[in-house]
Amino acid sequence: MRILHVADTHLGHRRWNLPEREKDLYDVFDEVADIAIEEKVDLVLHAGDMFDKSDPPPQTYIRTYEILKKLRDKNIGFYVVAGNHEVPGTIKDSPLSFFEKIGLLKILSLRDVGREVLKDEYGRDLEIYGYSKKISRKFFEEKIPVKDRETIRIALIHELVCEPMRDYLGWTENMCRERELPMLSSSPNIEYFSYIALGDLHIRWENKIRGSIAVYPGSTEALNKGEAFDENYNFIDRYVYIIDVLDKEIRYRPRRLTKTRPWIYIEAKDHRDAIMKIQSLSNKKFVKPPILVIHILRREGSLERERLIKELNDLVDKNVIFKIDSISYAEEERPVSYSIKEGAEGFSLDKVLTEVFGDREIAELIRDFIDEKIDEKTLMNRLREDKDFLDKLHKIIRETRL
Ligand SMILES: [Mn+2]
């Protein structure tokens, strides 16, 4: 029996209000389905956050329907556990329930632990346990009833566990405990499972823990710059895992996704150097025009910055680059967000104010002033009373040259 393990497809995610960005996520999910068909898998296991939110727009339903139908036409099963992004509210239903109702997938776990027994080609039982984000604690706290220790078991879990944080960020067990991250190695169930198919962490991670294989395939797209780059600022490739349940063992391998949109990190001495480095991208071949994160070591005048912005806009128009995520300068901790050519997505005054001022408290104060909840005198008094406010405001004015 062959299984494909995928997670965090975040269908419906739409950054910068760009329809192409929304399409990116469907494209790569479509590639996942094509891989499942090409690899002749029997089953797809989705470890959660299939959808970006619990109320996706109509086009998300349409594209998802088309892709899941390709799998059903090939008799490939599709099991999913609900992630934090698709847990239904009290009134709202989960989009997962719609696809289950029309028979295109099976929700293995929403509010309860799920268990499904399949027969493999040797006539043996293969047990699949599901733990949605809502009840994932049970994997770490409640022992499952086990009659036959030989049965091959796979767990599908949406939860962030401690081990990758220890490996990637050097967290100690105590730090995990403070943040309430469970440890796989202390689960009473780990030894009953051959493969733990995880979702939630957007960066690929795999390890062997007390004899079981634990894998996060990672998200199928980098949703923000924090999950786009490794410690050397190289783009982190995205993967699904192919699992073979053989006679006596489980074999697994990552398979790289080729349709993911790349992110490129550009570090430049100054604006001129940045323009040169970015122009040279037009000679490179990318699957799709990349998203850029730019870091400039020396801050110069606004004229140089304008030249850079003009050059960037030209390259966006020529489709050499897709989007500038951000431009930051070495002497600043806070990246200056790139707002030119920004669509009107989720235009909310609060969001804009927080972006511009880079500080929630100040943004709220200004908001109150705009809404006429406080008058000019009160605003000035608040600023005068609070030295922190005043310092922050000074810093903002210096940085943005308002
Ligand atoms: Mn996620």
Residues whose N, C-alpha, C, O or C-beta is under 5 A from the ligand:
A	BS01	MN	D8 D49 D200
